[in-house]
């Protein structure tokens, strides 16, 4: 495993750190402002990462032929620097896909730190269509239970599905698929729910009744925040040209959702975009904020949302000009700093570069950010905030 570290705060930060050291607070801040770069193990693509409450880093990634490969899981235990030996997640070899970048696996860590993984299954010619597959780590933590298709009737899976899990044992697999009529302007966001840590799932139900459609070849993101609210971030396709970003939020464990328009984009094409959600910072005064990140017209943005009333305070763009910026991911550390990462120059059958920018607790850029070559074709990067205040980017 190849690792690099990039300090991204200079001058002023060094003075501030010296001042902090004088008041005896330096142990919690030594690593703040540092970015650790890790290559995805075993040459894998499409890393997805999560840090649990014990400080364990969980990671899934794709290997093999893009049209039909495998998903592997590794973890890095607290205090360690190396990942464990990989476990294959999919029980049927070659049943995952990476083509299009946005159809890969996503993971969530739920009750008892159990890992849950969902992914778009391979579409075999002549078959019933691509399945929405799910697998959970077994009770012994030695592997994964056999994969299952949680899609029962909706069909029409195209863009990437997603997964969320909370500490009470609720698991949500979400995707967008066919509505009652043909056309992506009639697609719906569907959710299959489990209340027993993924042992069983309900039949899928439409998350929202508003006729927004869903961008067929775009990804989406499901996320359960620290207050066990579940959120769905997706791109609409109203009238086929309104590719707006919507956030759906539920306070009753996915039984009903309310919707909020976050950003507008008029485009008569599918941008094959992805999006991200993450917890903000939990302070002594109350619950955490929710962070959302998305792409609009070649630029990536993030916003801090109020969980009680999830409307963007103000979307913040990545610094610099727009271009082929895609696939944002986001994380916040205990200092209230936010790390936004994205890819530049990636496209169909084309890799590109990684870029990142740190923001302070007021949403202001800190330093000049950074970049690194080496995003492979069909891939992107993942980011987590370490317990020491640093950020780890896996690409």
C-alpha positions in Angstrom: 0.0 0.0 0.0 1.5 3.3 -1.1 1.0 6.3 1.1 1.7 10.0 0.8 1.1 13.0 3.1 0.6 16.5 2.0 0.5 19.4 4.4 -2.0 21.9 3.1 -1.8 24.7 5.7 1.2 26.9 5.7 2.5 30.1 7.4 -0.5 31.3 9.4 -1.4 27.8 10.4 2.1 27.1 11.7 1.9 30.2 13.9 -1.5 29.2 15.1 -0.3 25.7 15.9 2.6 27.2 18.0 0.1 29.3 19.9 -2.1 26.3 20.5 0.8 24.3 21.8 1.5 27.0 24.3 -1.9 26.6 25.9 -1.5 22.8 26.0 -4.0 21.7 23.4 -1.6 20.4 20.8 -2.3 16.6 21.1 -5.7 17.0 19.5 -4.5 19.3 16.7 -1.1 17.9 15.6 -2.6 16.2 12.5 -5.2 18.9 11.6 -4.7 20.2 8.1 -2.9 17.1 6.9 -4.0 15.0 4.0 -3.0 11.4 3.8 -3.2 9.9 0.3 -3.6 6.2 -0.1 -3.9 4.1 -3.3 -6.8 1.7 -3.4 -5.5 -1.7 -2.4 -4.8 -4.3 -5.2 -5.3 -1.8 -7.9 -9.0 -1.5 -7.1 -11.5 0.9 -8.6 -14.3 3.0 -7.1 -13.3 3.0 -3.4 -16.0 3.7 -0.8 -15.0 4.2 2.8 -16.5 4.8 6.2 -14.9 5.3 9.7 -16.9 3.7 12.5 -17.2 4.9 16.1 -14.2 2.7 17.2 -11.9 4.3 14.6 -11.9 1.4 12.2 -11.7 2.3 8.6 -14.0 0.1 6.4 -13.4 0.1 2.6 -14.9 -1.6 -0.4 -13.6 -1.5 -4.0 -14.1 -3.1 -7.4 -11.7 -5.4 -9.3 -11.9 -7.3 -12.6 -13.6 -6.7 -15.9 -15.7 -3.5 -15.8 -18.6 -5.3 -17.4 -18.6 -8.1 -14.8 -16.2 -8.0 -11.8 -16.0 -8.4 -8.1 -16.3 -6.3 -4.9 -13.8 -6.7 -2.1 -13.8 -5.5 1.5 -10.9 -4.6 3.7 -10.6 -2.7 7.0 -7.8 -0.9 8.8 -8.1 -1.3 12.6 -7.6 1.6 14.9 -3.9 2.3 15.5 -2.8 0.2 12.5 -1.5 1.4 9.1 -2.2 -1.6 7.0 -5.4 -3.0 5.6 -6.6 -6.6 6.4 -6.6 -9.3 3.7 -9.5 -8.7 1.3 -12.8 -10.5 1.5 -15.0 -10.9 -1.6 -18.4 -9.3 -1.0 -20.4 -10.8 -3.9 -21.1 -14.5 -3.5 -21.5 -14.9 -7.3 -18.3 -14.2 -9.2 -18.4 -11.4 -11.7 -21.8 -10.1 -10.6 -20.8 -6.4 -10.2 -20.2 -3.7 -12.8 -18.0 -0.6 -13.0 -18.9 0.7 -16.5 -20.1 4.3 -16.3 -18.4 5.0 -13.0 -21.6 5.6 -11.0 -22.9 2.0 -10.8 -20.3 0.6 -8.3 -20.7 -0.6 -4.7 -21.6 1.5 -1.8 -21.3 0.6 1.9 -22.8 1.6 5.2 -21.8 0.6 8.8 -24.8 -0.1 11.0 -25.7 -1.6 14.4 -22.9 -3.5 16.1 -20.5 -2.1 13.4 -21.9 -4.5 10.9 -21.0 -3.7 7.3 -23.7 -3.6 4.6 -23.0 -3.3 0.9 -25.2 -2.7 -2.1 -24.4 -2.5 -5.8 -25.8 -2.6 -9.3 -25.7 -6.2 -10.5 -24.6 -7.3 -14.0 -27.3 -7.2 -16.6 -27.1 -10.5 -18.5 -28.4 -10.3 -22.1 -31.8 -11.9 -22.3 -32.4 -11.6 -18.6 -35.0 -9.7 -16.6 -32.8 -6.6 -16.2 -30.0 -5.5 -13.9 -30.7 -6.5 -10.2 -30.1 -4.3 -7.1 -27.9 -6.5 -5.1 -27.2 -6.5 -1.3 -24.9 -8.4 1.0 -24.2 -8.0 4.7 -21.2 -9.1 6.8 -22.0 -12.4 8.6 -22.4 -12.7 12.4 -18.9 -14.2 12.8 -17.3 -11.3 10.8 -15.5 -13.8 8.7 -17.2 -12.9 5.4 -20.4 -11.9 3.8 -23.8 -13.6 3.6 -24.9 -14.6 0.1 -25.9 -11.8 -2.1 -29.6 -11.0 -2.6 -31.6 -9.0 -5.1 -33.8 -6.6 -3.1 -35.6 -5.3 -6.2 -39.0 -7.1 -6.5 -41.1 -5.3 -9.1 -39.8 -1.8 -10.0 -37.2 -2.8 -12.6 -35.4 -0.4 -15.0 -32.3 -0.1 -12.8 -29.7 2.1 -14.6 -27.8 4.6 -12.5 -26.2 3.6 -9.3 -28.1 2.5 -6.2 -27.1 3.3 -2.6 -27.3 2.1 1.0 -27.7 3.5 4.5 -27.8 2.0 7.9 -28.3 3.2 11.5 -27.3 2.1 15.0 -30.8 0.7 15.7 -30.6 -2.0 13.0 -32.4 -0.2 10.2 -31.0 -0.7 6.7 -32.1 1.1 3.6 -31.3 0.1 0.0 -32.3 2.9 -2.4 -32.3 3.2 -6.2 -34.2 4.8 -9.0 -36.2 2.8 -11.5 -39.3 2.7 -13.7 -42.4 4.5 -12.8 -45.9 3.9 -14.0 -45.0 5.2 -17.5 -41.9 4.9 -19.7 -39.3 7.6 -19.8 -36.8 9.0 -17.2 -39.1 11.9 -16.5 -41.4 9.2 -15.0 -38.8 7.3 -13.0 -39.2 7.0 -9.3 -36.8 6.7 -6.3 -37.5 3.4 -4.6 -36.5 2.3 -1.1 -36.4 -1.3 0.4 -36.3 -1.2 4.2 -35.0 -3.7 6.8 -35.6 -3.4 10.5 -33.5 -6.4 11.5 -29.9 -5.5 10.3 -30.6 -6.7 6.8 -31.9 -10.2 7.5 -35.1 -9.4 5.7 -36.3 -6.5 3.5 -39.7 -5.1 2.7 -40.8 -4.8 -0.9 -39.6 -1.5 -2.3 -41.8 1.5 -2.0 -41.7 4.9 -3.8 -39.9 7.4 -1.5 -41.8 10.5 -2.8 -44.9 11.1 -4.8 -43.8 14.3 -6.5 -43.3 13.8 -10.3 -39.7 14.8 -10.5 -38.5 11.9 -12.5 -34.9 10.7 -12.0 -31.8 11.1 -14.2 -31.5 7.5 -15.6 -27.7 7.1 -15.8 -26.9 9.3 -12.7 -25.9 8.0 -9.3 -27.6 8.8 -6.0 -26.7 8.7 -2.3 -28.5 7.3 0.7 -27.3 8.3 4.2 -28.4 7.8 7.8 -27.2 10.6 10.1 -26.3 10.5 13.7 -29.9 11.3 14.7 -31.0 8.2 12.6 -32.8 10.4 10.0 -32.4 8.9 6.6 -31.7 11.1 3.5 -31.7 10.4 -0.2 -29.8 12.7 -2.6 -30.6 12.3 -6.3 -30.8 14.1 -9.7 -34.3 14.6 -11.2 -35.3 14.6 -14.9 -38.4 16.6 -14.9 -39.6 17.1 -18.5 -36.3 15.4 -19.4 -34.4 18.6 -19.2 -34.5 19.7 -15.6 -31.6 17.8 -14.0 -32.1 19.4 -10.6 -30.7 18.0 -7.3 -33.2 17.0 -4.7 -32.8 15.9 -1.1 -35.4 13.6 0.4 -35.4 13.3 4.2 -37.3 11.0 6.6 -37.6 11.3 10.4 -39.7 8.1 10.7 -37.2 5.5 9.5 -38.1 5.8 5.9 -41.8 5.4 6.1 -42.4 8.9 4.6 -40.0 11.5 3.0 -40.2 15.2 2.5 -38.3 16.8 -0.4 -36.1 19.9 -0.9 -34.8 21.3 -4.1 -31.1 22.0 -3.7 -29.8 23.1 -7.1 -31.1 23.6 -10.6 -29.5 22.4 -13.9 -31.2 22.6 -17.3 -29.6 20.0 -19.5 -31.1 17.9 -22.3 -28.6 15.0 -21.7 -27.6 12.7 -18.9 -24.4 13.9 -17.1 -23.7 10.6 -15.4 -23.1 12.5 -12.1 -22.7 11.3 -8.6 -23.4 12.9 -5.2 -22.4 12.6 -1.6 -23.8 13.0 2.0 -21.9 13.1 5.3 -22.4 14.1 8.9 -21.2 17.5 9.9 -19.8 18.2 13.3 -21.7 17.4 16.5 -21.2 20.0 19.2 -22.2 20.1 22.9 -25.2 22.3 21.9 -27.0 20.0 19.7 -27.2 17.6 16.7 -24.8 17.6 13.7 -25.4 19.3 10.5 -25.7 17.3 7.3 -23.3 17.9 4.5 -24.2 17.4 0.8 -22.0 17.5 -2.3 -23.0 17.4 -5.9 -22.0 18.4 -9.5 -23.7 21.1 -11.6 -22.5 22.1 -15.1 -18.9 21.0 -14.7 -18.5 22.4 -11.2 -18.8 20.6 -7.8 -20.5 22.2 -4.8 -21.2 21.4 -1.2 -23.7 22.8 1.4 -24.3 22.5 5.1 -28.0 21.6 5.8 -30.1 21.9 8.9 -31.4 18.3 9.7 -34.7 19.8 10.9 -35.2 21.9 7.8 -32.8 20.6 5.1 -32.3 23.6 3.0 -28.8 24.7 1.8 -27.3 27.6 3.8 -25.5 28.5 0.6 -23.9 26.1 -2.0 -20.2 26.6 -1.9 -18.3 25.8 -5.2 -14.8 24.3 -5.4 -12.3 27.1 -6.0 -11.1 28.0 -9.5 -12.8 27.8 -12.8 -15.3 25.2 -13.9 -14.5 22.3 -16.2 -14.8 18.6 -16.1 -15.2 18.4 -12.4 -17.1 15.3 -11.2 -17.7 12.8 -8.4 -17.5 14.9 -5.3 -17.1 13.3 -1.9 -17.0 15.1 1.5 -16.0 14.7 5.1 -15.9 16.9 8.3 -13.5 16.6 11.2 -14.0 17.3 14.9 -12.6 20.9 14.4 -15.5 21.8 12.1 -13.3 21.7 9.0 -14.7 20.2 5.8 -12.7 18.4 3.1 -14.2 18.4 -0.4 -12.6 16.1 -3.0 -13.5 15.6 -6.6 -12.1 14.3 -10.0 -11.0 16.5 -12.9 -10.9 15.4 -16.5 -12.6 12.1 -16.1 -15.1 11.0 -18.7 -16.4 7.9 -20.5 -13.6 5.5 -20.8 -11.2 8.1 -19.5 -9.4 8.6 -16.2 -8.2 11.9 -14.8 -6.8 13.5 -11.7 -7.8 13.9 -8.0 -8.3 17.4 -6.5 -9.2 18.5 -2.9 -9.8 21.6 -0.9 -10.1 22.2 2.9 -12.6 24.6 4.3 -12.8 26.1 7.7 -15.9 26.0 10.0 -17.3 29.1 8.2 -17.0 27.5 4.8 -14.0 29.5 3.7 -11.2 27.8 1.8 -8.0 27.2 3.8 -4.8 27.2 1.7 -4.7 26.4 -2.0 -5.9 22.8 -1.9 -4.1 20.1 -3.8 -4.2 17.7 -6.7 -2.7 14.4 -7.7 -2.6 12.5 -11.0 -3.8 8.9 -11.2 -7.6 8.5 -11.1 -8.1 5.3 -13.3 -10.8 4.9 -15.9 -14.2 4.3 -14.3 -13.0 5.4 -10.9 -13.0 8.2 -8.4 -11.8 8.8 -4.8 -13.1 8.4 -1.2 -12.4 10.6 1.9 -12.8 10.1 5.6 -11.9 12.3 8.6 -9.6 10.6 11.0 -10.0 10.9 14.8 -6.9 13.0 15.0 -8.3 15.7 12.7 -6.5 14.7 9.6 -8.2 13.5 6.4 -7.4 10.3 4.4 -8.2 10.2 0.7 -8.2 6.9 -1.1 -8.0 6.9 -4.8 
